[in-house]
Amino acid sequence: RRVDPDERDALRRDLGPDDAVVAVRRARTLVHQARPADAAALLEAVVRRDPGDLAAWQLLGDARAARDRVAAQQAWLRGFRRTHFPLPWPGAPCLSADAVQALAHGLQDDPPWDRELERFLAEQGADVTDARPHHVVATAGRFRARGLARRGRRRAARDVLATLLQRAHQWTHKVVPWDAVLELAHLEVGLGLHDDAEQLIRRVLKQGPDEARVEAHLVLAEIAVMRQEPWAEDILDEAALGPLDDPRRLQRALLRVERAVRQQRRPDAQKAAEGIDKRARRVGLPRLEALATVARADVARLPGRPDAALEWYRQAAPAIGE
């Protein structure tokens, strides 16, 4: 007869009271039952017996996250250090990309974390054989690049992403990390490498998924605005045809302000900038809030209000950091 999962777990417990597979499965059930403290106690016992149990470290971080983010980060970090690709067998446990992202947000601009990312990309991601490792390595690469860019090392950030894309061509699981392609394009725009950025964007528009193409239109519009191309408004209109979320709507509005400012069209710039600071606060992303402040400063400069413009530029500078 067929043994159901609960009976199988009971048999495993009888044969081995400390069975890690059963303990992790039981802990996962406890997490789903909103009993994270009980789950954490089970998992702490598992990792004491076997510090190499990646599934237990991942779930321990998940269980701790609601009450103690620092303790959660410690568990995820230990799992991250033990994550190596290729996986030893198909379906083997590895730290999730979500956990890597949580670590990156919690440890942002922490030098030891930056070294962890550097070591992981250099030593622990030799090959990617399925979707889970793909997301983990791509996420690690993107956050490594972001950290470098925030410290003003944009060319080093560009190199990280370019290397990631080169390696992706060699992976067994050949899926393009489109988010990394877009981040590389953004960096190249900032570095003035518009032709290189446009080449990447054309690739996204031709081959990328729908969501990536929406972002690609915005990057293409940014290039067109910076170059003072006559078709910049057409590209901005085309970007609006896709499913824009609030941050992207704000980015589009900021580009409209910049377009009008560059062309010295004061009424259009003022109209485009109306309420933009409030919209930025609703979005709640510091960099976009700073760019909205820059937009207000740019508009203030047109009618000859340099003092107000200077103050807004000073407010925005720390959050932009470039």
C-alpha positions in Angstrom: 0.0 0.0 0.0 1.0 3.6 -0.5 2.3 5.4 2.6 1.0 9.0 3.1 3.5 11.8 4.0 2.4 12.0 7.7 2.8 8.3 8.2 6.2 8.4 6.4 7.3 11.1 8.7 6.2 9.2 11.8 8.1 6.2 10.6 11.2 8.3 10.1 10.9 9.8 13.6 10.6 6.3 15.1 13.8 5.2 13.2 15.7 8.4 13.9 14.3 10.9 16.5 16.7 13.5 15.3 15.9 13.2 11.6 16.6 16.6 10.0 14.2 16.1 7.0 11.3 15.5 9.3 12.3 18.4 11.6 12.5 20.8 8.7 9.2 19.6 7.3 7.6 20.0 10.7 9.1 23.5 11.1 7.7 24.5 7.8 4.2 23.5 9.0 4.7 25.4 12.2 5.6 28.6 10.2 2.5 28.2 8.1 0.5 27.8 11.4 1.9 31.2 12.6 4.1 29.5 15.2 7.5 30.8 14.2 9.1 30.5 17.7 8.3 26.8 17.8 9.6 26.4 14.3 12.8 28.3 15.2 13.5 26.1 18.2 13.2 23.0 16.0 15.5 24.4 13.4 18.1 25.7 15.8 18.5 22.1 17.0 18.9 20.9 13.4 21.7 23.4 12.5 23.5 22.6 15.8 23.6 18.9 14.7 24.4 19.7 11.1 25.6 23.3 10.3 25.6 22.4 6.6 21.8 21.9 6.4 20.9 24.7 3.9 17.2 24.1 4.1 17.2 24.6 7.8 19.2 27.8 7.6 16.8 29.2 5.0 13.7 28.3 7.0 15.3 29.5 10.3 15.8 32.9 8.8 12.1 32.9 7.6 10.9 31.8 11.0 12.9 34.6 12.8 12.1 37.3 10.3 8.8 38.5 11.9 10.3 39.1 15.3 14.0 39.6 15.0 15.4 40.8 11.6 19.0 40.7 12.8 18.7 37.1 13.9 17.0 36.3 10.6 19.9 37.9 8.7 22.4 35.8 10.7 20.6 32.6 9.7 20.3 33.6 6.0 23.9 34.7 5.9 25.1 31.3 7.2 23.0 29.7 4.5 24.4 32.1 1.9 28.0 31.2 2.8 27.1 27.5 2.3 25.4 28.0 -1.0 27.5 26.7 -4.0 26.5 26.2 -7.6 26.2 24.0 -9.4 24.0 22.2 -6.9 25.1 18.7 -5.9 21.9 17.2 -7.3 18.7 18.4 -9.0 16.4 20.0 -6.4 19.1 20.2 -3.7 18.4 23.0 -1.2 19.9 26.5 -1.7 19.3 29.9 -0.2 16.5 31.6 -2.0 16.9 34.8 -4.1 14.3 36.5 -1.7 16.6 35.8 1.2 19.6 37.3 -0.7 17.5 40.3 -1.4 16.5 40.6 2.2 20.1 40.4 3.2 21.1 43.1 0.7 18.5 45.5 2.0 19.3 44.8 5.6 23.1 45.0 5.2 23.2 47.7 2.6 26.5 49.5 2.4 28.0 47.2 5.0 31.6 46.4 3.9 31.6 42.8 5.1 28.4 42.1 3.2 30.0 43.6 0.1 32.9 41.2 0.5 30.5 38.3 0.9 28.8 39.2 -2.4 32.2 39.5 -4.1 33.4 36.1 -2.8 30.1 34.5 -3.7 30.2 35.7 -7.3 33.9 34.8 -7.7 33.9 31.4 -6.0 30.5 30.0 -5.3 28.6 30.3 -8.6 30.6 28.3 -11.2 27.5 27.1 -13.1 23.7 27.5 -13.0 21.6 24.5 -13.8 18.0 25.6 -13.1 15.9 28.6 -12.3 16.5 28.8 -8.6 20.3 29.2 -8.8 19.8 31.6 -11.7 17.8 34.0 -9.6 20.2 33.7 -6.7 23.3 34.5 -8.7 21.6 37.3 -10.7 20.3 38.9 -7.5 23.7 38.7 -5.9 25.3 40.3 -9.0 22.7 43.1 -9.2 23.1 44.1 -5.5 26.9 43.9 -5.7 26.7 46.4 -8.6 24.3 48.6 -6.8 26.6 48.8 -3.8 29.5 49.8 -5.9 27.4 52.4 -7.8 26.2 54.0 -4.5 29.9 54.5 -3.5 30.6 56.3 -6.8 32.3 53.3 -8.4 30.0 53.1 -11.4 32.6 51.7 -13.8 33.3 48.8 -11.4 29.5 48.3 -11.0 29.3 48.1 -14.8 32.1 45.5 -14.9 30.2 43.3 -12.4 27.0 43.3 -14.5 28.9 42.8 -17.8 30.7 39.8 -16.3 27.5 38.4 -15.0 25.9 38.6 -18.5 29.0 37.0 -20.1 28.8 34.1 -17.6 25.1 33.7 -18.1 25.9 32.7 -21.8 28.0 29.8 -20.4 25.5 28.5 -17.8 23.8 25.2 -18.4 20.5 27.0 -17.6 20.6 29.5 -20.4 18.1 32.2 -19.4 19.0 35.9 -19.8 18.9 37.8 -16.5 16.9 40.7 -18.0 16.9 42.7 -14.8 20.7 42.7 -14.9 20.6 43.8 -18.6 18.4 46.8 -17.6 20.6 47.8 -14.7 23.6 47.7 -16.9 21.8 49.9 -19.4 21.0 52.4 -16.7 24.6 52.5 -15.6 25.8 53.0 -19.2 23.4 55.9 -19.6 24.8 57.5 -16.4 28.4 57.0 -17.7 27.5 58.6 -21.0 27.9 55.3 -23.0 24.6 55.9 -24.8 25.4 53.7 -27.8 26.2 50.8 -25.6 23.1 51.3 -23.5 20.9 51.6 -26.6 22.3 48.4 -28.0 21.2 46.6 -24.8 17.8 48.3 -24.8 17.2 47.3 -28.4 17.9 43.7 -27.4 15.4 43.9 -24.5 12.8 45.4 -26.8 13.3 42.6 -29.3 13.7 39.6 -27.0 12.8 40.5 -23.5 9.6 39.8 -21.5 6.8 42.4 -21.4 7.7 43.9 -18.0 11.3 44.4 -19.1 10.2 46.1 -22.3 8.3 48.7 -20.3 11.4 49.6 -18.4 13.4 49.5 -21.7 11.2 52.2 -23.2 11.9 54.4 -20.2 15.7 53.9 -20.5 15.4 54.7 -24.3 13.4 57.8 -23.5 16.1 58.8 -21.0 18.7 58.6 -23.7 16.5 60.5 -26.2 15.9 63.3 -23.6 19.6 63.6 -22.8 20.5 63.7 -26.5 17.7 66.2 -27.2 16.3 63.8 -29.9 13.1 65.2 -31.5 11.3 61.9 -31.0 11.7 61.8 -27.2 8.0 62.6 -26.6 7.0 59.7 -28.9 9.1 57.3 -26.9 7.6 58.6 -23.6 4.1 58.1 -25.1 5.0 54.6 -26.2 6.2 53.8 -22.7 2.8 54.7 -21.3 1.2 52.0 -23.4 2.7 49.3 -21.2 1.6 48.4 -17.6 3.4 51.2 -15.7 3.5 50.8 -11.9 3.7 54.0 -9.7 7.6 54.2 -9.7 7.7 54.0 -13.5 4.9 56.5 -13.9 7.0 58.8 -11.7 10.1 58.1 -13.8 8.1 59.0 -16.9 6.9 62.2 -15.3 10.4 63.2 -14.3 11.6 62.7 -17.9 8.9 65.0 -19.1 10.1 67.6 -16.7 13.7 67.2 -17.8 12.7 67.3 -21.5 10.9 70.7 -21.0 13.7 72.1 -18.9 16.3 71.2 -21.5 14.3 72.9 -24.2 13.7 76.0 -21.9 9.9 75.5 -22.1 9.1 77.0 -18.7 5.3 76.7 -18.8 5.5 73.0 -19.9 8.2 72.3 -17.3 6.1 73.9 -14.5 3.0 71.9 -15.6 4.9 68.6 -15.8 6.4 69.3 -12.3 3.1 70.0 -10.6 2.7 67.8 -7.5 5.7 65.7 -8.4 7.2 65.9 -4.9 3.9 64.5 -3.4 3.8 61.7 -5.9 7.4 60.9 -5.1 6.6 60.7 -1.3 3.7 58.3 -2.1 6.1 56.1 -4.0 8.5 56.1 -1.1 11.7 55.3 -2.9 14.5 57.6 -1.6 16.3 57.9 -4.9 13.1 58.9 -6.8 12.2 61.4 -4.1 15.7 62.9 -4.6 15.2 63.1 -8.3 11.8 64.8 -7.8 13.6 67.4 -5.7 16.2 67.8 -8.5 13.3 68.3 -11.0 11.8 71.1 -8.8 15.3 72.7 -8.6 15.6 72.5 -12.4 12.2 74.2 -12.9 13.0 76.9 -10.3 16.2 77.7 -12.2 14.3 78.6 -15.4 12.6 81.8 -14.1 15.8 82.8 -12.4 15.4 81.5 -8.8 18.9 80.3 -8.2 18.8 80.4 -4.4 15.7 78.1 -4.2 17.2 75.8 -6.9 20.5 75.5 -5.0 18.8 74.6 -1.7 16.8 71.8 -3.5 20.0 70.5 -5.2 21.6 70.3 -1.7 18.7 68.4 -0.3 18.8 65.9 -3.1 22.6 65.2 -3.3 22.9 62.8 -0.4 20.2 60.4 -1.6 21.5 60.4 -5.2 25.1 59.9 -4.2 26.5 60.1 -7.7 
